[in-house]
Amino acid sequence: MADKDTDNSVKKIRVFLVDDHAVIRDGLVKLINLEEDLMVCGEAGDGKSAMIKIQDIKPDVVIVDLSLKESSGLSLINDISIKFPKMPTFVLSMLDELLYAESALKAGAMGYIMKEEPAEKLLAGIRQVVAGKKIVSEAVTERMLDSLSNRKKGTEGSPQNILTKRELEIFVMIGKGLNSQQVAEKLEISTKTVDSHNFNIKNKLKLTNAAELKQFSVKWIISQEKV
């Protein structure tokens, strides 16, 4: 016979965690499971195992860190949005929201929360995205509106108008033939960070792959030299 209390209990929102730091995942599990309406139903430390588990578990929401071992959080979000279009995802990351939130949203995420934010914001965010609401800061919203305004003015084809200073720097290096490893060494950053910037650049310039990015960069550099 089923337990009466179990039958009358609140249906919990099932949360799946993707973060390459086990300590972070453990902390999130304890935090989320304390809530009456939330529970962690699974976790993974990389994109490949996450997709396998998500297909089997089918959670209500997936929380993704952008910095994953051997994979990109943005790529994982994109894969989830394609394979499970009704499954909401959002980013929980140490990486600057102003630099990565727009790309995360374009990849299919419902929002972006910095790890430095209070726990209450994360818990509220889980409930919001499950309810179909996006979660981004006012600063990100304002930046996206500015970006839209620039596109309406016809500046979308001009890299110097829509890329950040660091993105433009990497964009030029790509056109000069440098690969991700060489760019990382030159700028003294990780290749994972370079790859994330490349993803952002392709999104902003509406390019589909690395070959198109390199070709466009070469042409742009040549055009600037003629000015």
Summary of the structure (lengths in Angstrom):
residues: 227
radius of gyration: 19.8
end to end distance: 80.7
largest distance: 81.0
contacts: 687
relative contact order: 0.09
helix: 58%
strand: 14%
